[in-house]
Amino acid sequence: MPHPKHKISKARRDKRRTHYKAEAPTLSVDALNSETHLRHRAHWSEDKMIYRGKVVVDKSSAASE
């Protein structure tokens, strides 16, 4: 394995890392019930899992069966 010839200073290392920034996640508003949720993720609302405006899983009907 190669070893560095000289120590990399903390300032030099940190300058290199300044470009890695955390970004705020993109949020969307659901058309069915106007809830805010993460884009491209299914979300729960009133015992229903909703994805792309459609009900994928309905816990209330599954529990009653």
C-alpha positions in Angstrom: 0.0 0.0 0.0 1.3 3.5 -0.8 2.1 5.8 2.0 2.0 9.6 1.9 5.5 11.2 1.8 4.3 14.3 3.8 1.5 14.8 6.3 -1.6 16.5 4.9 -2.5 19.5 7.1 -5.9 19.8 8.6 -6.5 23.1 6.7 -5.6 21.5 3.4 -7.7 18.5 4.1 -10.7 20.6 5.1 -10.4 22.9 2.0 -10.8 19.8 -0.1 -13.9 18.7 1.8 -15.7 22.1 1.6 -17.5 21.1 -1.6 -19.4 18.3 0.1 -22.6 20.0 1.3 -25.8 18.6 2.6 -28.8 19.5 0.5 -32.3 20.0 1.7 -34.6 17.2 0.5 -37.1 17.9 -2.2 -40.6 17.9 -0.9 -43.9 17.5 -2.7 -47.5 18.1 -1.8 -49.9 15.2 -2.2 -52.9 15.8 -4.5 -55.2 13.6 -2.5 -54.9 15.2 1.0 -52.4 18.0 0.5 -49.8 16.5 2.8 -46.1 17.2 2.4 -43.9 14.2 1.7 -40.5 13.3 0.2 -40.5 12.9 -3.5 -40.2 9.4 -5.0 -41.1 7.8 -1.6 -44.3 6.2 -0.5 -45.9 7.8 2.5 -48.5 6.9 5.1 -51.7 8.9 5.5 -54.8 7.8 7.4 -53.8 4.1 7.4 -53.1 4.2 3.7 -49.8 4.0 1.9 -49.8 6.4 -1.0 -47.3 6.5 -3.9 -47.6 8.7 -7.0 -51.2 9.7 -6.0 -52.5 6.2 -5.8 -53.3 4.1 -2.7 -50.8 1.2 -2.6 -51.6 -0.4 0.7 -54.8 0.1 2.7 -54.4 -1.1 6.4 -58.0 -0.2 7.3 -59.5 -2.7 4.8 -57.0 -5.4 5.6 -57.7 -5.2 9.3 -61.4 -5.5 8.8 -61.1 -8.7 6.7 
